[in-house]
Amino acid sequence: IIQGQKGVQGIIIVNAEGIPIKTTLDNSSTVQYAGLIHQLVMKARTTVRDIDPQNDLTFLRVRSKKNEIMIAPDKDYFLIVIQNPSD
């Protein structure tokens, strides 16, 4: 359902170790996004908890000139959606 939304370029579901479980992208893009985004999510989560140990990261959005990456982390996996924000 998400894939059909206007502007969505790809979706990746990654497990807690950063390994892609499902994807709509090609293999090399999937591996690149999964590895880098996993590191970003872990750093962002640590930062949020360092500021307030009772808090946790619930959503992360990164927007660049070319696209927007939205990440919804959970305990066992996280969802990555890459979209073109101008579409």
C-alpha positions in Angstrom: 0.0 0.0 0.0 2.8 2.4 0.9 4.7 1.6 -2.4 1.7 2.9 -4.4 1.8 6.3 -2.7 2.9 9.2 -4.9 6.6 9.8 -4.8 7.6 6.6 -3.0 10.8 5.3 -4.5 11.4 2.3 -2.2 10.6 0.5 1.0 13.0 -1.6 3.1 12.2 -3.5 6.3 15.4 -4.1 8.3 15.8 -6.3 11.4 17.5 -5.2 14.7 20.9 -6.2 13.3 20.5 -4.0 10.2 19.9 -6.9 7.8 17.2 -6.3 5.2 14.3 -8.6 5.4 12.1 -7.2 2.7 12.7 -4.6 0.0 11.4 -3.0 -3.1 14.8 -1.8 -4.2 17.6 -3.5 -6.0 20.2 -5.5 -3.9 23.0 -3.0 -3.9 20.8 0.0 -3.0 19.1 -2.1 -0.3 22.4 -3.1 1.3 23.7 0.5 1.2 20.6 2.0 2.6 20.1 -0.7 5.3 23.7 -0.5 6.6 23.9 3.3 6.7 20.4 3.9 8.0 20.9 1.3 10.7 24.0 3.2 12.0 22.0 6.5 11.8 19.1 5.0 13.8 21.3 3.5 16.5 23.2 6.9 16.9 19.9 8.9 17.0 18.4 6.4 19.5 21.5 6.7 21.7 21.4 10.5 21.5 17.7 10.6 22.5 18.3 8.2 25.5 21.4 10.2 26.6 19.3 13.3 26.8 16.5 11.5 28.7 16.9 7.9 29.7 13.1 7.5 29.9 12.7 8.5 26.3 13.1 6.6 23.0 13.3 7.3 19.3 9.9 6.8 17.6 10.4 8.3 14.2 13.3 9.8 12.1 13.0 11.9 9.0 15.9 13.0 6.8 15.3 15.3 3.9 17.9 16.1 1.3 17.8 17.9 -2.1 17.0 14.7 -3.9 14.8 12.6 -1.6 13.3 12.1 1.8 14.0 9.1 4.0 11.5 8.3 6.7 12.4 5.7 9.3 10.0 4.1 11.9 12.1 2.1 14.3 10.6 -0.6 16.5 12.2 -3.1 19.0 12.8 -5.9 16.5 12.9 -4.2 13.2 12.5 -0.8 11.5 10.7 0.4 8.3 12.6 2.7 5.9 10.6 4.6 3.2 12.5 6.6 0.5 10.5 9.1 -1.4 10.9 12.0 -3.7 9.4 15.0 -1.8 8.7 17.0 -4.9 6.3 14.4 -6.4 
